[in-house]
Amino acid sequence: TMAPYFRRGDYGEGLLAARREDGAWTVTARSFTGRELATVTKVHRLQALAGSENGRRALVAWAGLDLPMMVTLFDLARGERLDIPAETLPAGPWTLAADGTLLAAGRPVKRRP
């Protein structure tokens, strides 16, 4: 298990944690009550975990056994998920700004339609 990532913000307390079982990682975002908000499964290479300061957004940079590197963004308040192929983004490392904006090497990434 990777060290869990805790976030306390406008959207409540939460947890973003990665657990390794059977040769693959599972990354799960949970509310403070334990309710699953989002998940990424069958992750064979985990590059980054991040959460916005307000607790609304989470990021997982990962690759599957037969999948290229992906940057997955979650809007935890709306229950939305966006998977972006890393090759279409500026070079990382990827993380989130305080307001949830995607950052690549510390610089904001232009929004997609």
C-alpha positions as CSV (number, residue, x, y, z in Angstrom):
1,T,0.0,0.0,0.0
2,M,1.3,3.5,-0.9
3,A,1.0,6.2,1.8
4,P,-2.5,7.5,1.6
5,Y,-3.1,11.0,0.4
6,F,-5.4,13.0,2.7
7,R,-7.2,16.2,1.7
8,R,-9.3,18.5,3.7
9,G,-11.1,21.2,1.8
10,D,-14.4,22.8,0.8
11,Y,-15.7,19.5,-0.4
12,G,-15.0,17.6,2.9
13,E,-12.3,15.2,3.9
14,G,-11.2,12.5,1.7
15,L,-8.6,9.9,1.0
16,L,-6.7,9.0,-2.2
17,A,-4.8,5.7,-1.7
18,A,-3.1,3.1,-3.8
19,R,-3.0,-0.6,-2.9
20,R,-1.0,-3.3,-4.7
21,E,-2.6,-6.7,-5.0
22,D,-2.0,-9.6,-7.4
23,G,0.7,-7.6,-9.3
24,A,-1.3,-4.5,-10.0
25,W,-2.3,-1.3,-8.3
26,T,-5.8,-0.1,-7.5
27,V,-6.2,3.6,-6.8
28,T,-9.3,4.7,-4.9
29,A,-10.7,8.0,-3.8
30,R,-13.0,7.8,-0.8
31,S,-15.1,10.2,1.2
32,F,-14.4,10.6,4.9
33,T,-17.3,8.2,5.5
34,G,-15.6,5.5,3.4
35,R,-17.8,5.9,0.3
36,E,-16.0,5.2,-2.9
37,L,-15.9,8.3,-5.1
38,A,-13.6,7.1,-7.9
39,T,-11.3,4.3,-8.8
40,V,-8.6,3.2,-11.3
41,T,-7.8,-0.5,-11.5
42,K,-5.2,-2.7,-13.1
43,V,-2.5,-0.1,-12.8
44,H,0.9,-1.7,-13.5
45,R,2.9,1.6,-13.4
46,L,1.8,4.3,-11.0
47,Q,3.6,7.6,-11.6
48,A,1.6,10.2,-9.6
49,L,-1.2,10.8,-7.2
50,A,-2.5,14.3,-6.4
51,G,-5.5,16.1,-5.0
52,S,-6.6,19.7,-5.1
53,E,-6.5,21.7,-1.9
54,N,-10.3,22.2,-2.0
55,G,-10.8,18.4,-2.2
56,R,-12.8,18.5,-5.3
57,R,-10.4,17.0,-7.9
58,A,-7.9,14.2,-7.9
59,L,-5.3,13.1,-10.4
60,V,-3.7,9.7,-11.1
61,A,-0.9,9.3,-13.7
62,W,-0.6,5.6,-14.6
63,A,-0.1,2.9,-17.2
64,G,-1.6,-0.5,-17.6
65,L,0.1,-3.7,-18.7
66,D,-0.9,-3.1,-22.3
67,L,-2.0,0.5,-22.0
68,P,0.1,3.7,-22.5
69,M,0.6,6.3,-19.8
70,M,-2.6,8.0,-18.9
71,V,-3.4,11.0,-16.8
72,T,-6.8,10.5,-15.2
73,L,-8.6,13.5,-13.7
74,F,-11.6,13.0,-11.3
75,D,-14.1,15.6,-10.4
76,L,-15.1,14.1,-7.1
77,A,-18.0,16.4,-6.4
78,R,-19.7,15.5,-9.7
79,G,-18.5,11.9,-10.1
80,E,-16.9,12.7,-13.4
81,R,-13.7,11.0,-14.9
82,L,-11.5,12.2,-17.7
83,D,-8.7,9.9,-19.1
84,I,-6.1,11.8,-21.1
85,P,-3.3,10.0,-23.0
86,A,-0.1,11.4,-21.5
87,E,1.4,11.7,-25.0
88,T,-1.1,14.5,-25.8
89,L,0.0,16.5,-22.7
90,P,3.1,18.6,-22.1
91,A,5.8,16.6,-20.4
92,G,5.2,16.1,-16.6
93,P,5.5,15.6,-13.8
94,W,1.7,16.2,-13.6
95,T,0.0,17.5,-10.5
96,L,-2.9,19.8,-9.6
97,A,-3.0,23.4,-8.6
98,A,-4.8,24.5,-5.5
99,D,-7.9,25.2,-7.6
100,G,-7.7,21.8,-9.4
101,T,-6.1,23.1,-12.6
102,L,-3.9,20.4,-14.3
103,L,-0.2,21.3,-14.1
104,A,2.6,19.8,-16.2
105,A,6.1,20.6,-14.8
106,G,4.4,23.3,-12.7
107,R,2.8,25.1,-15.6
108,P,-1.0,25.2,-16.3
109,V,-2.2,22.9,-19.1
110,K,-4.7,24.6,-21.4
111,R,-8.3,23.4,-20.9
112,R,-9.8,21.0,-23.4
113,P,-13.3,21.5,-24.8
